[in-house]
Amino acid sequence: MTDQLRGPGPVLGLWSVTADPMLLDVSAALLPDFLVIDTQHGAPMARLTTETLGAIAFYDVPALVRVPSIDPAQIGRALDLGAAGIIAPLVNDAEGARLAALSCRYAPDGIRSYGVQTPRIDPFAEDYRPLCAVQIETAAAVDNVDEIAAVDGVDWLYIGPADLGLSVGGVPAPDVISVFDGSHPLAVPMQDAFRLVVEAAERHGKLAGLHCNGGEAALQLLAHGFGVTAVATDLGAALKGMANELKIARGVSGRAGLGDLET
């Protein structure tokens, strides 16, 4: 199920910070190329179960889990519950990338402990190969990106622009459009970092990814050589959609609230 995620792009997914079963069902029914459950910053850490991942598997959509850290136990647990792959945050060097990749594999090729909890997957099938994505989110990671990209078993170099902006100059960059159009205060160093990641991925036959916050941003990053992105998050899309409808209905008057904010 993960072969199509390794390229060529574009590979376009969705992102869940809630793990709400109804929202997961709706998101997976849209048939994105992948659907991420975020256990680093989102609510799902304690809600990740075989049933959570099964709601996505019903639609034959690969479910990826962003784990809280480069922790073999957390990576193994996500895969045991049925994830098709993992996204490891804050990978700063080849050593961290290698640990993430080895944690996705059984001995003698890796260090993953056996303990599968769902019959939906056969971990010893010839075509079973969990996807391993590592996040480039710091200036140190950009400096080491070629060595990270060279690590066997790493499939994606996936940029987290908010943390990368903080690391580069103390200003997060969750709106990547402002980086591409030059209006972000760190536009030049961020553009340079983006280019270095894309070039490293191309040299080593990997996909470069960049997290974004909408379809327009996705189109721009694809035009800049990136091959993978999560186009929207469930909570963000719900907030934006509901706020916009309230704003339309209220017009210029009525009670102030999130619905009156620019979206």
C-alpha positions as CSV (number, residue, x, y, z in Angstrom):
1,M,0.0,0.0,0.0
2,T,2.9,2.3,0.5
3,D,4.7,1.9,-2.8
4,Q,2.7,4.8,-4.4
5,L,3.8,7.0,-1.6
6,R,7.5,6.7,-2.6
7,G,7.0,8.6,-5.9
8,P,6.9,10.0,-8.3
9,G,4.8,12.8,-6.9
10,P,2.6,14.6,-6.4
11,V,1.5,12.7,-3.3
12,L,-1.3,14.7,-1.6
13,G,-2.6,13.8,1.8
14,L,-4.7,15.1,4.7
15,W,-3.8,15.5,8.4
16,S,-5.7,14.7,11.5
17,V,-5.0,16.4,14.9
18,T,-8.3,15.0,16.4
19,A,-8.5,11.3,15.6
20,D,-12.2,11.8,15.8
21,P,-13.8,8.7,14.2
22,M,-16.3,10.7,12.3
23,L,-13.8,13.2,10.9
24,L,-11.4,10.3,10.1
25,D,-14.2,8.6,8.2
26,V,-15.0,11.7,6.2
27,S,-11.3,12.5,5.5
28,A,-10.5,8.9,4.3
29,A,-13.7,8.9,2.2
30,L,-12.2,11.7,0.2
31,L,-9.5,9.2,-0.9
32,P,-6.3,11.3,-0.2
33,D,-3.0,9.6,-1.1
34,F,-2.4,9.3,2.7
35,L,-3.9,10.4,6.0
36,V,-1.7,11.4,8.9
37,I,-2.7,11.0,12.6
38,D,-0.7,13.5,14.6
39,T,0.3,12.1,18.0
40,Q,3.0,14.7,18.6
41,H,1.0,17.9,18.8
42,G,-2.6,16.6,18.2
43,A,-5.0,15.1,20.6
44,P,-4.7,11.4,19.4
45,M,-1.8,10.3,21.5
46,A,-4.0,8.3,23.9
47,R,-6.6,7.5,21.2
48,L,-4.5,5.7,18.7
49,T,-6.0,2.2,18.5
50,T,-6.5,-0.5,15.9
51,E,-10.0,0.8,15.5
52,T,-8.7,4.4,14.8
53,L,-6.5,3.1,12.0
54,G,-9.1,0.7,10.8
55,A,-11.5,3.5,10.0
56,I,-8.9,4.7,7.5
57,A,-7.9,1.2,6.2
58,F,-11.6,0.6,5.2
59,Y,-11.0,3.0,2.3
60,D,-7.6,1.6,1.4
61,V,-6.0,4.9,2.3
62,P,-2.5,4.5,3.9
63,A,-2.6,5.8,7.5
64,L,0.6,7.4,8.7
65,V,1.3,8.3,12.3
66,R,3.5,11.3,13.3
67,V,5.1,9.9,16.4
68,P,6.0,12.2,19.4
69,S,9.8,11.6,19.0
70,I,12.4,9.4,17.5
71,D,11.5,6.6,19.9
72,P,11.7,3.0,18.8
73,A,9.0,2.0,21.2
74,Q,6.6,4.7,19.9
75,I,7.4,3.9,16.3
76,G,6.9,0.2,16.9
77,R,3.6,0.7,18.7
78,A,2.2,2.8,15.8
79,L,3.2,0.2,13.3
80,D,1.9,-2.7,15.5
81,L,-1.5,-1.0,15.6
82,G,-1.7,-1.0,11.8
83,A,-0.1,2.3,10.6
84,A,1.3,2.1,7.1
85,G,4.3,4.2,8.1
86,I,5.5,6.9,10.5
87,I,6.7,10.5,10.4
88,A,9.5,11.2,12.8
89,P,9.8,14.8,14.1
90,L,12.9,16.9,14.7
91,V,15.4,14.7,12.9
92,N,18.6,16.7,13.0
93,D,21.2,14.4,11.7
94,A,21.9,11.0,10.0
95,E,22.1,9.2,13.3
96,G,18.5,10.3,14.1
97,A,17.3,9.4,10.6
98,R,19.0,6.0,10.9
99,L,17.3,5.3,14.3
100,A,13.9,6.1,12.8
101,A,14.5,3.9,9.8
102,L,15.8,0.9,11.8
103,S,12.8,1.2,14.2
104,C,10.5,0.5,11.2
105,R,12.3,-2.8,10.4
106,Y,12.6,-6.2,12.1
107,A,16.0,-7.9,12.7
108,P,18.4,-8.5,11.1
109,D,17.7,-5.3,9.2
110,G,16.4,-3.3,12.0
111,I,15.5,-3.1,15.7
112,R,11.7,-3.2,15.7
113,S,10.2,-5.6,18.3
114,Y,7.5,-8.0,17.1
115,G,4.0,-7.5,18.5
116,V,1.4,-6.8,15.7
117,Q,-2.0,-6.1,17.1
118,T,-4.2,-6.4,14.0
119,P,-4.9,-9.1,11.3
120,R,-5.1,-6.4,8.7
121,I,-1.4,-6.5,8.0
122,D,1.1,-9.3,7.5
123,P,4.4,-7.9,8.7
124,F,6.3,-10.7,7.0
125,A,4.7,-10.4,3.6
126,E,7.1,-9.8,0.8
127,D,5.6,-6.4,0.0
128,Y,5.4,-5.1,3.6
129,R,7.6,-2.1,3.9
130,P,6.4,0.7,6.3
131,L,7.1,4.2,5.0
132,C,9.6,6.2,7.0
133,A,9.4,10.0,6.8
134,V,11.8,12.3,8.7
135,Q,11.1,15.9,9.4
136,I,13.5,18.6,8.6
137,E,12.7,21.3,11.1
138,T,15.9,22.9,12.3
139,A,18.9,24.8,10.9
140,A,21.0,21.8,12.0
141,A,18.9,19.4,9.9
142,V,19.2,21.6,6.8
143,D,23.0,21.7,7.3
144,N,23.0,17.8,7.5
145,V,20.3,17.2,4.9
146,D,22.5,15.4,2.4
147,E,23.6,12.9,5.0
148,I,20.1,12.5,6.2
149,A,18.8,11.9,2.7
150,A,21.5,9.3,2.1
151,V,20.2,7.0,5.0
152,D,18.9,3.7,3.7
153,G,15.2,3.3,4.6
154,V,14.3,7.0,4.7
155,D,11.6,7.7,2.1
156,W,10.6,11.4,2.7
157,L,12.3,14.5,3.8
158,Y,9.3,16.4,5.2
159,I,9.8,20.0,6.2
160,G,8.0,21.5,9.2
161,P,8.0,25.2,8.2
162,A,6.9,26.6,11.6
163,D,9.7,25.0,13.6
164,L,12.2,25.6,10.8
165,G,11.4,29.3,10.9
166,L,11.8,29.4,14.6
167,S,15.2,27.7,14.3
168,V,16.4,29.8,11.4
169,G,15.4,33.2,12.9
170,G,12.8,33.0,15.6
171,V,9.8,33.6,13.4
172,P,7.5,30.6,12.5
173,A,6.5,30.1,8.9
174,P,3.3,28.1,8.9
175,D,2.0,30.1,5.9
176,V,4.4,28.9,3.2
177,I,2.8,31.2,0.6
178,S,4.5,34.2,2.4
179,V,7.8,32.4,2.0
180,F,7.3,31.8,-1.7
181,D,6.2,35.3,-2.4
182,G,8.9,36.9,-0.3
183,S,6.7,38.7,2.2
184,H,7.8,36.6,5.2
185,P,10.6,38.2,7.2
186,L,12.7,35.1,6.8
187,A,11.8,34.5,3.1
188,V,15.3,34.3,1.7
189,P,16.9,31.9,4.3
190,M,13.7,29.8,4.2
191,Q,13.7,29.6,0.4
192,D,17.4,28.6,0.6
193,A,16.5,25.9,3.1
194,F,13.7,24.6,0.9
195,R,16.0,24.4,-2.1
196,L,18.6,22.5,-0.2
197,V,16.1,19.9,0.9
198,V,14.6,19.5,-2.6
199,E,18.1,19.1,-4.1
200,A,19.2,16.5,-1.5
201,A,16.0,14.5,-2.0
202,E,16.5,14.5,-5.7
203,R,20.2,13.4,-5.4
204,H,19.2,10.4,-3.3
205,G,16.0,9.3,-4.9
206,K,13.7,10.4,-2.1
207,L,10.6,12.7,-2.0
208,A,10.9,16.2,-0.5
209,G,7.8,17.2,1.4
210,L,6.6,20.5,2.9
211,H,3.7,20.9,5.3
212,C,1.2,23.5,4.1
213,N,-2.2,24.9,5.0
214,G,-4.3,24.8,1.9
215,G,-4.7,23.9,-1.8
216,E,-3.2,27.1,-3.1
217,A,-0.1,26.7,-1.0
218,A,0.1,23.0,-2.2
219,L,0.1,24.1,-5.8
220,Q,3.0,26.6,-5.1
221,L,5.2,24.1,-3.3
222,L,4.7,21.5,-6.0
223,A,5.8,24.1,-8.6
224,H,9.0,24.5,-6.5
225,G,10.0,20.9,-6.7
226,F,8.3,19.3,-3.7
227,G,6.6,16.0,-4.3
228,V,4.5,15.5,-1.2
229,T,2.4,17.5,1.2
230,A,-0.6,17.3,3.6
231,V,-3.0,19.8,2.0
232,A,-5.2,20.4,5.1
233,T,-5.8,19.5,8.7
234,D,-9.2,18.3,10.0
235,L,-9.5,20.9,12.8
236,G,-8.1,23.8,10.6
237,A,-10.5,23.0,7.8
238,A,-13.5,22.7,10.1
239,L,-12.6,26.0,11.8
240,K,-12.0,27.8,8.5
241,G,-15.2,26.5,7.0
242,M,-17.5,27.3,9.9
243,A,-15.9,30.7,10.6
244,N,-16.4,31.6,6.9
245,E,-20.1,30.7,7.0
246,L,-20.7,32.6,10.2
247,K,-18.9,35.6,8.7
248,I,-21.1,35.5,5.7
249,A,-24.3,35.2,7.7
250,R,-23.4,38.0,10.1
251,G,-22.3,40.4,7.5
252,V,-21.0,43.6,9.1
253,S,-23.1,43.4,12.3
254,G,-23.7,40.9,15.0
255,R,-21.8,39.3,17.8
256,A,-18.0,39.3,17.4
257,G,-16.3,36.0,17.4
258,L,-14.0,33.6,15.5
259,G,-16.5,33.7,12.7
260,D,-15.6,37.4,12.1
261,L,-11.9,36.7,11.9
262,E,-10.1,36.7,8.6
263,T,-9.7,33.1,7.4
